[in-house]
Amino acid sequence: MEGRGLELARTIVDILEDKKGEEIVLLDLTGICSFADFFVICTGVSERTIRALADEVRQKVKAATGDLPRGMEGKAENGWVLLDYGVVIVHLFSADLRDYYRLEDLWHEGQMLLRMP
């Protein structure tokens, strides 16, 4: 399952990068987090961008793997959207909320596999 989770996480990172997501981070939380093995964290510059990033991830992951998110939380207009793919959780934030929640600091025990500007 870990190999499949990492593959899915990398696919999501590629989708976000292609759609101009900013400050993309991939954290390996295997053995640290009880509900997911990987977090993908990304900043969107506007409500519209966050919505577009979430839509693109849902559409392209479904096309590539057939997977749909198990759940979605938050709203782009509130500055945060979470897509739950089971082993991979995608966090899409406005810059202000990302600074506020500081997930990379909260989950500092995890291994940072990727950090993109």
C-alpha positions as CSV (number, residue, x, y, z in Angstrom):
1,M,0.0,0.0,0.0
2,E,2.8,2.4,0.8
3,G,4.2,2.2,-2.8
4,R,0.7,2.9,-4.2
5,G,0.3,5.8,-1.7
6,L,3.6,7.3,-2.7
7,E,2.7,6.9,-6.4
8,L,-0.6,8.7,-5.9
9,A,1.0,11.4,-3.9
10,R,3.5,12.1,-6.6
11,T,0.8,12.1,-9.2
12,I,-1.1,14.7,-7.2
13,V,2.1,16.8,-6.8
14,D,2.5,16.7,-10.6
15,I,-1.1,17.8,-11.1
16,L,-0.7,20.7,-8.7
17,E,2.6,21.8,-10.3
18,D,1.1,21.8,-13.8
19,K,-1.9,23.8,-12.5
20,K,0.5,26.4,-11.0
21,G,0.0,25.5,-7.3
22,E,2.6,27.2,-5.1
23,E,4.9,26.0,-2.3
24,I,4.0,22.4,-2.8
25,V,5.2,20.0,0.0
26,L,5.0,16.3,0.1
27,L,5.3,14.8,3.6
28,D,5.8,11.1,4.4
29,L,3.9,10.4,7.6
30,T,4.2,6.6,7.5
31,G,4.1,5.2,11.0
32,I,3.5,8.7,12.5
33,C,0.0,9.5,11.4
34,S,-2.8,7.0,12.1
35,F,-5.1,8.2,9.3
36,A,-2.8,8.8,6.3
37,D,0.7,8.0,5.1
38,F,1.2,11.2,3.0
39,F,0.2,14.8,3.1
40,V,0.4,17.0,0.0
41,I,0.2,20.6,1.0
42,C,-0.2,23.4,-1.6
43,T,-0.9,27.2,-1.6
44,G,-3.3,28.8,-4.0
45,V,-3.0,32.5,-4.6
46,S,-6.8,33.1,-4.6
47,E,-10.2,31.5,-4.0
48,R,-10.5,30.8,-7.7
49,T,-7.1,29.2,-7.8
50,I,-7.8,26.9,-4.8
51,R,-11.1,25.8,-6.4
52,A,-9.3,25.2,-9.7
53,L,-6.6,23.2,-8.0
54,A,-9.1,21.0,-6.2
55,D,-11.2,20.4,-9.3
56,E,-8.0,19.5,-11.3
57,V,-6.8,17.0,-8.7
58,R,-10.2,15.3,-8.6
59,Q,-10.6,15.1,-12.3
60,K,-7.0,14.0,-13.2
61,V,-6.7,11.5,-10.3
62,K,-10.0,9.9,-11.4
63,A,-8.8,9.8,-15.0
64,A,-5.4,8.4,-14.1
65,T,-6.4,5.9,-11.3
66,G,-10.2,5.7,-11.2
67,D,-10.0,7.0,-7.6
68,L,-12.3,9.6,-6.2
69,P,-11.7,11.4,-2.9
70,R,-13.3,9.5,0.1
71,G,-14.2,12.9,1.4
72,M,-13.8,16.6,0.9
73,E,-13.8,19.3,3.6
74,G,-13.6,23.1,3.5
75,K,-14.4,25.6,0.8
76,A,-12.2,27.6,-1.5
77,E,-13.9,30.8,-0.4
78,N,-12.8,30.1,3.2
79,G,-9.2,29.5,2.1
80,W,-8.9,25.8,2.7
81,V,-9.9,22.6,0.9
82,L,-9.0,19.1,2.0
83,L,-9.2,16.1,-0.4
84,D,-9.1,12.7,1.4
85,Y,-7.7,9.9,-0.7
86,G,-7.2,7.5,2.2
87,V,-3.4,7.1,2.3
88,V,-3.0,10.6,0.8
89,I,-4.5,13.8,2.2
90,V,-4.3,16.9,0.0
91,H,-4.4,20.3,1.8
92,L,-5.0,23.3,-0.4
93,F,-4.6,26.6,1.5
94,S,-4.6,30.3,1.0
95,A,-1.3,31.8,2.1
96,D,-2.8,33.3,5.3
97,L,-4.4,30.0,6.4
98,R,-1.3,28.0,5.6
99,D,0.8,30.3,7.7
100,Y,-1.8,30.1,10.5
101,Y,-2.1,26.2,10.6
102,R,1.6,25.5,9.8
103,L,1.1,21.8,9.1
104,E,4.7,21.3,8.1
105,D,5.6,22.4,11.7
106,L,2.8,20.4,13.3
107,W,3.9,17.2,11.5
108,H,7.7,17.9,11.7
109,E,8.4,14.3,12.7
110,G,7.5,13.3,9.1
111,Q,10.0,13.1,6.4
112,M,9.8,15.9,3.8
113,L,10.1,14.2,0.5
114,L,9.6,17.3,-1.7
115,R,9.4,21.1,-1.3
116,M,8.8,23.2,-4.3
117,P,8.8,27.0,-4.4
